């Protein structure tokens, strides 16, 4: 009944930009924190960015801060990830995730355990 749908991925040349979207669907559910993760073949999933639904507090992986910007449109129930100055190492499947319930323990925004719902992912390929 609750799902996330990513879009906006594709092939882009190094130095180019791409904006990913994460549309959230569901009759009613809480959006506490929305996050973006990525995973390249043969590599571990890694945190990219996150944003709180209220207050618009943002968090970024240190290596991506400055190039990537997370934002959202509450009215559209959509989260975005603007990616600039893309490099081949940014190639990965990008996943949107949502924390929909409060947890009995504290998780940092970069912890996958924080999130309850994950999207199918969208492929981002950066060519040199």
LINCOR-V96139 format. One record per residue. SS is DSSP state (H for helix, E for strand, C for the rest). NEAR is the number of other ideal C-beta (glycine too) atoms within 10 Angstrom. Layout:
SS,NEAR  SS,NEAR
This chain:
C,7  C,15  E,14  E,23  E,14  E,22  E,14  C,16  C,17  E,12  E,12  E,17  E,10  C,13  C,11  C,14  C,11  E,20  E,13  E,24  E,17  E,26  E,16  E,22  E,11  C,15  C,6  C,6  C,17  C,13  C,20  C,17  E,19  E,28  E,26  E,26  E,23  E,23  E,14  C,14  C,7  C,5  C,9  C,6  C,14  E,15  E,20  E,25  E,25  E,25  E,23  E,16  C,18  C,9  C,7  C,11  C,11  E,15  E,17  E,20  C,17  C,6  C,12  C,19  E,12  C,10  C,15  E,20  E,17  E,22  E,14  E,19  E,11  H,11  H,6  H,11  C,17  E,18  E,28  E,20  E,27  E,15  E,25  C,13  C,12  C,21  C,13  H,11  H,10  H,22  C,18  E,22  E,18  E,23  E,23  E,29  E,23  E,26  E,23  C,17  C,12  C,7  C,13  C,5  C,6  C,7  C,13  C,10  C,20  C,16  C,14  H,14  H,10  H,20  C,24  C,15  E,18  E,16  C,20  C,11  C,17  E,22  E,12  E,22  E,15  E,20  E,11  C,8
